[in-house]
Amino acid sequence: MSDEELSPFWVNTNEGQYQVVDGSDRTWLETSHAATAEHYVDLLNKAFKSGFKKGFRKARAAE
């Protein structure tokens, strides 16, 4: 999997507001602070990667 596929959250900017968005265009957080939005994107992407890796390891162990 590419880094892009393992980073399903990003920040959109809309009229001075920063939105944390996922691949389904759902907004998870909206804030007026870029640093807050970037922090949440980082946390969500790390949590996603961690869960993905655990699932991959579990599937490998089951083989």
PECOR-V924784 format. One record per helix or strand. SS is the DSSP state (~ for helix, > for strand). FROM is the first residue (numbers start at 0). TO is the last residue. If there is no record, write none. Layout:
# PECOR-V924784
SS_FROM_TO, SS_FROM_TO
This chain:
# PECOR-V924784
>_9_13, >_16_20, >_26_30, ~_33_61
